[in-house]
Amino acid sequence: MGKLLPRSFERIRSGEQIVNPSFTNVAAANAAGITAAKFPRRIIYLSAGGTGGIPCLAVSDGTNWKQVAIGVNAI
């Protein structure tokens, strides 16, 4: 029997949309219990959490949330 894949892989394979949790900023994520320490390698969307209050993604390194800027349109 083949190796079982985590549910997230099955969702990707089936074409199902995966929606990242969304928060205004890191403080709002922390207030909701979504801390970098509790969720290493987690990706979240911040609607006003980037430098200058712009939308961005944030990735947990196990200690801090690291900002990933959303740049130009993908080609």
C-alpha beads as a LAMMPS data file, in Angstrom:
LAMMPS data file: protein, C-alpha beads

75 atoms
74 bonds

1 atom types
1 bond types

-500.0 500.0 xlo xhi
-500.0 500.0 ylo yhi
-500.0 500.0 zlo zhi

Masses

1 110.0

Atoms # bond

1 1 1 0.000 0.000 0.000
2 1 1 1.290 3.494 -0.858
3 1 1 2.442 6.021 1.682
4 1 1 -0.370 8.150 3.087
5 1 1 -0.036 11.835 2.318
6 1 1 -0.987 14.582 4.753
7 1 1 -4.449 16.038 4.118
8 1 1 -2.912 19.266 2.765
9 1 1 -1.241 17.345 -0.087
10 1 1 -4.517 15.653 -0.957
11 1 1 -6.201 19.067 -1.059
12 1 1 -3.542 20.381 -3.446
13 1 1 -3.745 17.310 -5.685
14 1 1 -7.526 17.624 -5.943
15 1 1 -7.239 21.304 -6.926
16 1 1 -9.000 22.456 -3.765
17 1 1 -8.113 25.990 -2.753
18 1 1 -6.035 26.306 0.397
19 1 1 -6.741 29.539 2.241
20 1 1 -4.117 30.891 4.621
21 1 1 -5.330 32.382 7.900
22 1 1 -5.749 36.150 7.632
23 1 1 -5.042 38.776 10.276
24 1 1 -4.577 42.539 10.272
25 1 1 -1.073 42.315 11.738
26 1 1 1.156 40.115 13.915
27 1 1 -0.379 41.521 17.108
28 1 1 -3.826 40.355 15.950
29 1 1 -2.454 36.895 15.093
30 1 1 -0.802 36.638 18.504
31 1 1 -4.029 37.752 20.218
32 1 1 -5.836 34.921 18.401
33 1 1 -3.258 32.436 19.720
34 1 1 -1.410 32.085 16.411
35 1 1 2.136 32.698 17.606
36 1 1 5.369 32.037 15.755
37 1 1 6.529 29.724 18.547
38 1 1 3.373 27.568 18.452
39 1 1 3.237 27.328 14.657
40 1 1 6.738 26.986 13.155
41 1 1 6.745 26.999 9.327
42 1 1 3.174 28.364 9.252
43 1 1 2.300 30.982 6.619
44 1 1 -0.286 33.667 7.389
45 1 1 -1.656 36.648 5.463
46 1 1 -1.429 40.083 7.089
47 1 1 -3.734 42.683 5.527
48 1 1 -1.852 45.607 7.062
49 1 1 1.149 43.962 8.641
50 1 1 3.935 44.767 6.247
51 1 1 6.365 47.641 6.366
52 1 1 4.316 50.813 5.980
53 1 1 1.078 48.965 6.767
54 1 1 0.875 47.167 3.419
55 1 1 -0.410 43.605 2.921
56 1 1 2.159 40.820 3.151
57 1 1 2.647 37.182 3.992
58 1 1 4.417 36.187 7.190
59 1 1 6.289 32.937 7.803
60 1 1 7.107 31.600 11.254
61 1 1 10.720 30.599 11.848
62 1 1 9.710 29.103 15.201
63 1 1 10.611 32.284 17.072
64 1 1 9.468 35.269 14.987
65 1 1 7.176 36.043 12.084
66 1 1 9.240 36.942 8.997
67 1 1 7.690 39.340 6.493
68 1 1 7.417 38.257 2.871
69 1 1 6.530 41.258 0.709
70 1 1 3.868 40.874 -1.943
71 1 1 5.383 42.423 -5.035
72 1 1 4.453 42.773 -8.655
73 1 1 2.054 40.476 -10.455
74 1 1 3.275 36.984 -11.234
75 1 1 3.755 36.186 -14.888

Bonds

1 1 1 2
2 1 2 3
3 1 3 4
4 1 4 5
5 1 5 6
6 1 6 7
7 1 7 8
8 1 8 9
9 1 9 10
10 1 10 11
11 1 11 12
12 1 12 13
13 1 13 14
14 1 14 15
15 1 15 16
16 1 16 17
17 1 17 18
18 1 18 19
19 1 19 20
20 1 20 21
21 1 21 22
22 1 22 23
23 1 23 24
24 1 24 25
25 1 25 26
26 1 26 27
27 1 27 28
28 1 28 29
29 1 29 30
30 1 30 31
31 1 31 32
32 1 32 33
33 1 33 34
34 1 34 35
35 1 35 36
36 1 36 37
37 1 37 38
38 1 38 39
39 1 39 40
40 1 40 41
41 1 41 42
42 1 42 43
43 1 43 44
44 1 44 45
45 1 45 46
46 1 46 47
47 1 47 48
48 1 48 49
49 1 49 50
50 1 50 51
51 1 51 52
52 1 52 53
53 1 53 54
54 1 54 55
55 1 55 56
56 1 56 57
57 1 57 58
58 1 58 59
59 1 59 60
60 1 60 61
61 1 61 62
62 1 62 63
63 1 63 64
64 1 64 65
65 1 65 66
66 1 66 67
67 1 67 68
68 1 68 69
69 1 69 70
70 1 70 71
71 1 71 72
72 1 72 73
73 1 73 74
74 1 74 75
